[in-house]
């Protein structure tokens, strides 16, 4: 069936509701505002002419490296590892951006936990120490020492089954998606386009490749809905699709379809990346998070570039709340180690040595973190706090019907 290139009217009427949902999410906390405002992050970095960010080796970076974008992931064969779990903004670029973005996210989380400023400075020291460990020979021993908050999430992931994912996402194991605040009804053209998408052999094989399914297993679209999910992605194409795999006695799975958009993260000069945004996301995933990359495919839907992945019960994100000073520092070190691993595996030996030397340069005697990282995080934290309060003011006025 030929796919239409027009977005149905049903989708057009969703815009106002989705904008309101996005504003609400970003008003809930300063940390949520940081997570949902990637574009502002890079705008403010570019506007700060006094901040000199070192040029690291050009590698695939997350581009939106905040705490919520790290967590346990299951591979196609069921193995679980902690990796970067969201790569919408991935590009070939400067790894320093991921460090600043992660530092800002952790500092914001520290503020939310009412931790003192001294703890924030120590967290950034631990961030650099953990990141550099990824370039050392004793990395294996360090990975085994997981902070309590990380260990609890990983243990929860190991115990999870399909029924847990179904209860969370679709409120039950029946093969229907409940229409309401989280899932919206889709139009007939949208449903037809989704049905056609899963008749594509490339997409069909993505579904059958997971968890030792038969290559020729029957696939049926049981239900589909627009998914009100994420924050910065609200307003883009996002669908949840329930599939039956293997006929009457088979299993049910949930597939996430997400629109690929142009990245706002700065790209290295002469970077060799796919021009198609969904293809870029998939390729970045292969380099940064192999467990995720092997579970993703790029395609088109309703004239838009999209990428797909089956959601597995073991895929979880870290929710870092109410941290003690000691736990905050341990979390900073461990998460930076995960990001460092993703960067280091792409670098040659010479590049790793060069980048580590740059990281060690220009460190003050009183703080074991580079000046550019400390300054960047502190200044961005102040900018985000100011912008967050202004966002909340406009949100409150909008609720009262008063012009902002």
C-alpha positions in Angstrom: 0.0 0.0 0.0 1.4 3.4 -1.0 2.0 5.7 2.0 0.5 9.2 1.9 2.8 12.1 2.4 0.2 14.2 4.1 -0.1 14.5 7.9 -3.8 13.8 8.7 -6.0 16.4 10.2 -6.2 14.3 13.4 -2.5 14.9 13.9 -2.9 18.6 13.3 -5.5 19.0 16.0 -3.1 17.5 18.6 -0.6 20.3 18.5 -2.2 22.6 21.1 -2.8 19.7 23.6 0.8 18.5 23.1 2.3 22.0 23.6 0.3 22.3 26.9 1.6 18.9 28.0 5.1 19.8 27.3 4.9 23.1 29.2 3.4 21.3 32.2 6.2 18.7 32.2 8.9 21.4 32.0 7.2 23.4 34.8 7.3 20.6 37.3 11.0 21.0 38.3 14.2 22.7 37.3 15.7 19.3 36.5 12.8 18.5 34.1 13.3 21.9 32.5 17.0 21.1 31.9 16.0 17.7 30.4 13.5 19.3 28.0 15.5 22.2 26.7 18.4 20.8 24.7 18.2 23.6 22.1 18.6 26.3 24.8 21.6 24.5 26.2 23.5 24.8 23.0 22.3 28.4 22.4 23.7 29.5 25.7 26.9 27.6 25.2 27.4 29.4 21.9 26.5 32.8 23.4 29.2 32.5 26.1 32.2 34.0 24.3 34.4 33.7 27.4 34.0 29.9 27.8 36.7 28.1 25.9 35.6 24.4 25.3 38.5 22.2 24.3 38.4 20.3 21.0 38.2 16.6 21.7 38.5 13.9 19.1 35.5 13.8 16.7 33.4 10.8 17.8 29.7 10.0 18.0 28.3 11.8 21.0 24.9 11.5 22.7 24.3 15.3 22.2 21.7 15.3 25.0 23.6 13.5 27.7 21.5 14.0 30.9 20.9 11.6 33.7 17.5 10.4 32.4 19.1 9.3 29.1 21.3 6.7 30.8 20.1 3.4 32.2 19.9 -0.4 31.8 19.3 -1.7 28.3 18.6 -5.2 27.0 20.3 -6.5 23.8 18.5 -8.4 21.2 19.7 -11.6 22.9 18.5 -10.5 26.3 21.8 -9.4 27.8 21.6 -6.3 30.0 24.1 -3.5 30.2 24.0 0.1 31.4 24.3 2.4 28.3 23.1 5.6 26.8 19.4 5.0 26.1 18.2 8.0 24.1 20.1 9.3 21.0 17.8 11.7 19.2 20.5 14.3 19.3 23.5 12.1 18.4 26.1 13.5 16.0 29.7 13.2 15.3 31.1 16.0 17.4 33.1 17.1 20.4 32.9 14.8 23.5 33.3 17.8 25.7 29.6 18.7 25.0 28.4 15.4 26.6 30.5 16.1 29.7 29.1 19.6 30.2 25.5 18.4 29.5 25.9 15.5 32.0 27.5 17.9 34.6 24.6 20.3 34.2 22.1 17.5 34.7 23.8 16.2 37.8 24.2 19.7 39.3 20.5 20.3 38.7 19.7 17.1 40.4 21.8 18.1 43.3 19.9 21.3 43.6 16.7 19.3 43.6 18.0 17.2 46.4 18.9 20.4 48.3 22.6 19.5 48.4 25.1 22.2 49.3 27.3 23.8 46.6 30.4 22.1 48.0 28.8 18.7 47.1 28.1 20.0 43.5 31.8 20.8 43.1 32.8 17.4 44.4 30.3 15.8 42.0 32.0 17.4 39.0 35.4 16.2 40.3 34.0 12.7 40.5 32.5 13.1 37.0 35.9 13.8 35.5 37.5 11.0 37.5 34.9 8.5 36.4 35.1 9.6 32.8 38.9 9.3 32.7 38.6 5.8 34.1 37.1 4.7 30.8 40.5 5.4 29.2 42.4 3.3 31.8 43.2 -0.4 32.0 41.4 -1.1 35.3 38.0 -0.1 34.0 36.5 -3.6 34.7 37.0 -3.3 38.5 35.5 0.1 38.6 32.3 -1.0 36.7 31.6 -3.6 39.3 31.3 -1.0 42.1 27.8 0.4 41.4 26.2 3.2 43.5 23.1 2.1 45.4 20.8 4.1 43.2 22.3 2.5 40.1 22.3 -1.0 41.5 18.7 -0.8 42.6 17.6 0.2 39.0 19.7 -2.6 37.5 18.3 -5.2 39.9 14.8 -4.1 39.1 15.6 -4.4 35.3 16.8 -8.0 35.8 13.5 -9.1 37.4 11.2 -7.5 34.8 8.9 -9.4 32.4 6.5 -8.4 29.7 3.7 -8.2 32.2 5.6 -5.4 34.0 6.1 -3.4 30.8 2.5 -3.9 29.8 1.2 -2.8 33.2 3.3 0.4 33.0 2.8 1.3 29.4 -0.7 0.1 28.4 -2.2 -0.6 31.8 -2.7 -4.4 31.2 -1.8 -7.3 29.1 -4.9 -7.2 26.8 -3.9 -6.6 23.1 -5.3 -3.0 23.1 -3.9 0.4 23.8 -6.1 2.5 26.2 -7.0 5.8 24.8 -6.7 8.7 27.2 -4.1 11.2 28.4 -1.1 9.1 27.5 -2.4 7.6 24.2 -4.5 9.4 21.6 -6.6 7.9 18.9 -5.1 8.0 15.4 -6.8 8.6 12.1 -7.5 6.0 9.4 -4.6 7.2 7.2 -2.2 7.0 10.1 -3.4 3.4 10.9 -3.1 2.4 7.2 0.5 3.8 7.1 1.5 1.9 10.2 0.1 -1.3 8.8 2.0 -0.8 5.6 5.2 -0.1 7.6 5.1 -3.5 9.3 4.7 -5.2 5.9 8.1 -3.9 5.0 10.5 -6.9 5.2 13.3 -4.8 6.8 10.9 -3.8 9.6 9.4 -7.3 9.9 12.9 -8.7 10.4 13.7 -6.2 13.1 10.8 -7.6 15.1 11.6 -11.3 14.5 15.3 -10.8 15.3 14.7 -10.2 19.0 14.6 -12.9 21.7 15.2 -15.8 19.3 12.0 -15.5 17.4 11.5 -17.4 14.1 12.6 -15.4 11.1 9.4 -16.3 9.3 7.1 -15.6 12.3 3.8 -14.0 11.4 3.4 -10.4 12.5 0.1 -8.6 13.0 -0.6 -5.0 14.1 -3.1 -5.5 16.9 -3.5 -1.8 17.9 -1.7 1.6 17.5 -2.0 5.0 19.1 -0.3 8.4 19.2 2.0 8.4 22.2 2.1 11.5 24.4 5.6 10.8 25.7 8.9 12.5 26.3 9.3 16.3 26.6 11.3 17.9 23.8 9.8 15.4 21.4 6.2 16.3 22.1 4.5 17.5 18.9 6.6 15.2 16.7 5.4 11.9 15.3 5.3 9.3 18.1 3.4 6.1 18.0 3.0 3.1 20.2 2.2 -0.1 18.2 1.1 -3.4 19.7 2.2 -6.4 17.6 1.2 -10.0 17.7 4.2 -12.2 16.8 3.9 -15.9 15.9 0.2 -16.2 15.4 -2.4 -17.4 17.9 0.0 -19.1 20.3 2.7 -16.4 19.9 3.6 -13.3 22.0 2.7 -9.6 22.1 5.3 -6.9 21.9 5.3 -3.1 22.0 7.1 -1.0 19.3 8.0 2.7 19.7 7.9 4.7 16.4 9.6 8.1 16.8 10.2 10.9 14.3 13.9 11.7 13.5 14.6 15.4 13.6 17.5 17.6 12.8 20.0 17.6 15.7 20.8 20.8 17.5 24.1 19.5 18.9 27.1 21.0 17.0 28.6 18.7 14.4 32.3 18.3 13.7 33.5 19.7 10.4 33.5 17.2 7.5 31.7 14.7 9.7 30.6 11.7 7.7 27.0 11.1 8.9 23.8 10.0 7.2 21.7 12.9 5.9 18.5 11.2 6.9 17.9 12.1 10.6 16.5 8.6 11.5 19.5 6.9 9.9 21.8 9.2 11.8 20.1 8.2 15.1 20.4 4.5 14.3 24.1 4.8 13.3 24.9 6.8 16.4 23.2 4.2 18.5 25.4 1.4 17.0 28.5 3.4 18.0 27.4 4.6 21.5 25.0 1.9 22.7 25.4 -1.3 20.8 22.7 -3.0 22.8 20.2 -0.4 21.5 21.6 0.0 18.0 21.0 -3.6 17.1 17.4 -3.2 18.1 16.7 -0.1 15.9 15.7 0.5 12.3 15.1 3.7 10.3 12.2 4.1 7.9 9.7 6.6 6.7 6.1 7.2 7.8 3.6 9.7 6.4 6.5 11.4 4.6 8.5 11.7 7.7 11.8 10.1 8.7 11.2 7.8 11.7 13.1 5.2 13.7 11.7 2.1 15.4 12.6 0.0 18.3 10.8 -2.7 20.3 10.5 -1.7 24.0 11.8 -4.4 26.3 10.9 -4.7 30.0 14.5 -4.4 31.0 14.9 -0.9 29.5 14.8 1.6 32.4 16.1 5.1 33.1 17.7 6.3 36.2 15.5 8.5 38.4 18.0 10.3 40.6 16.1 12.0 43.4 16.8 12.7 47.1 20.5 11.9 46.9 22.8 12.0 49.9 26.1 13.9 49.3 28.0 10.6 49.3 25.6 8.9 46.9 25.5 11.9 44.6 29.3 11.7 44.1 29.2 8.0 43.5 26.5 8.4 40.9 28.4 11.2 39.2 31.5 9.0 38.9 29.7 5.9 37.7 27.5 7.6 35.0 30.5 9.5 33.7 32.3 6.2 33.4 29.4 4.9 31.2 29.7 7.9 28.9 33.4 7.6 28.8 33.2 4.0 27.7 30.9 5.0 24.8 33.4 7.7 23.7 36.6 5.7 24.3 35.5 2.7 22.2 35.5 4.9 19.2 38.9 6.4 19.6 42.3 5.2 18.6 45.1 4.7 21.2 46.6 8.1 20.2 43.3 9.9 20.4 42.6 8.4 23.8 46.0 9.6 25.1 45.6 13.0 23.5 42.1 13.5 24.9 43.1 12.4 28.4 46.0 14.9 28.3 43.6 17.7 27.3 41.2 16.8 30.2 44.1 17.0 32.6 45.2 20.4 31.4 44.2 23.7 33.2 43.0 22.1 36.4 43.1 24.5 39.4 44.9 23.2 42.6 41.7 23.6 44.6 39.3 21.8 42.3 40.1 18.5 40.5 37.9 19.5 37.5 38.9 21.5 34.4 38.0 25.2 34.6 36.0 25.0 31.3 33.8 22.3 32.8 33.2 24.0 36.1 32.6 27.4 34.5 30.3 26.0 31.8 28.2 24.1 34.3 27.9 27.0 36.8 27.0 29.5 34.2 24.5 27.2 32.5 22.9 26.3 35.8 22.3 30.0 36.5 20.9 30.5 32.9 18.6 27.5 33.3 17.4 28.6 36.7 16.4 32.0 35.4 14.7 30.6 32.3 12.9 27.9 34.3 11.4 30.5 36.6 10.3 32.6 33.7 8.8 29.5 32.1 6.9 28.8 35.3 5.6 32.4 35.4 4.3 32.2 31.8 2.8 28.8 32.5 1.0 30.1 35.6 -0.3 33.2 33.8 -1.5 31.0 30.9 -3.5 28.9 33.4 -5.0 32.1 34.8 -5.8 33.4 31.3 -3.5 36.3 31.7 -1.3 37.4 28.7 2.5 36.7 29.5 
